Amino acid sequence: MQVSRSLFDEVMVPNYAPSKIIPVKGQGSRVWDQNGTEFIDFAGGIAVNCLGHCHPALVGALKDQADKIWHLSNVMTNEPALLLAKALVDATFAEKVYFANSGAEANEAALKLARRYAKDKYGEQKDQIISFKQGFHGRTFFTVTVGGQSAYSDGFGPKPEAIVHAEFNNLASLKAIINDNTCAVMVEPIQGEGGVLAATAEFIKGVRELCDAHNALLIFDEVQTGVGRTGDLYAYMGYGVTPDILTTAKALGGGFPIGAMLTTTDIAKHLVVGTHGSTYGGNPLACAVGLAAVNTVNTPEVLNGVKAKAQLFRDGLEKINAKHHVFAEVRCYGLLIGAVLKPEYSGKARDFMVAAADQGLMALVAGTSVVRFAPSLVIPDADIVEGLARFETAVANVVKG
Ligand SMILES: *Cc1c(COP(=O)(O)O)cnc(C)c1O
């Protein structure tokens, strides 16, 4: 059967508007479509493909596990899940791990745990969840309501209650809301979907202090920033501020669906048998790949490489901007990169993304006015140089109109 983009409109629910390009093969940071046209991948499947496409460590882990055992459910545990949990516990503040299949599910677990912990310890009245405007936490009804754009949660009937939004990077705004009935504050250390915007160190420190003052749990949503993206294994390490609960997904599986919630023993003990669960969570295939991803990324070689490659992006984008004057600001937090468009290009990020694809470069947007890159953490320097050259042509084309 001839598969074409028009089949999407025929058989798929229309909640996405995918590109006309249908990739069929990837290797490292290069991708080829049905026609054999080659692309350089600065998108990384939205910060998922942390080791590029078909990295031998991930392919090896998947094939190896595929010949052993695929699925058991949580009636029995399995070796890859225990090994991945052990690796995450050894590498982070966490003492306990819960596995899910996505970022939203990891956040759902975190929010439910925070509510249950507060109820057990302090009583029913302590149920308020505070998060931040422009934040993004997933698309389940609970997580999308906690997210900071009400447009995403409107129109689906009654919303989960006791959720309030403060201003990101504005401690006074949080201080005005937080109280002894706040059970948790959920925050992305760097807002990804919201425009690639980092929390300041003072803000993150202040959020921690306010949480402590009101016995509220601090939840870091590191679904986008986790697993080496910023040059630290998790962004909290760079801030030197430790959350009570951390969620991780996206890059954790390097392209295989998996999510996890990390926390301490004292908090975890409130999710007793039967309180929460997932059929697929902790699936052996996902965990085997996740273990290979974490072990490969969590090395000085890869993490230092992220910082060096980020500098290449920063320099290259500044050079493009010196010529074409399209960016108000270039933000590089490791390999989570946001080029903020000047007011005269405001709302046109998508045009840059489409122009980039025309030049053989896969890019992303974050909102309507930020061009975002989230490439492989091991993207070869030569691919960065070539990709930026393609991007410059795309920028020139947008400028020309
Ligand atoms: C992508 C993302 C999510 C949602 O993850 P899914 O796997 O799509 O459910 C949640 N939080 C943040 C910060 C994200 O970037």
The ligand as a Gaussian input file, in Angstrom:
#p B3LYP/6-31G(d) Opt

LIG

0 1
 C        6.560000      16.881000      27.150000
 C        6.323000      17.312000      28.531000
 C        5.344000      16.701000      29.330000
 C        4.382000      15.670000      28.796000
 O        5.024000      14.485000      28.445000
 P        4.196000      13.402000      27.581000
 O        5.176000      12.268000      27.452000
 O        3.850000      14.051000      26.295000
 O        3.015000      13.044000      28.362000
 C        5.239000      17.106000      30.644000
 N        6.043000      18.044000      31.151000
 C        6.982000      18.657000      30.414000
 C        7.864000      19.683000      31.041000
 C        7.152000      18.328000      29.072000
 O        8.058000      18.950000      28.335000

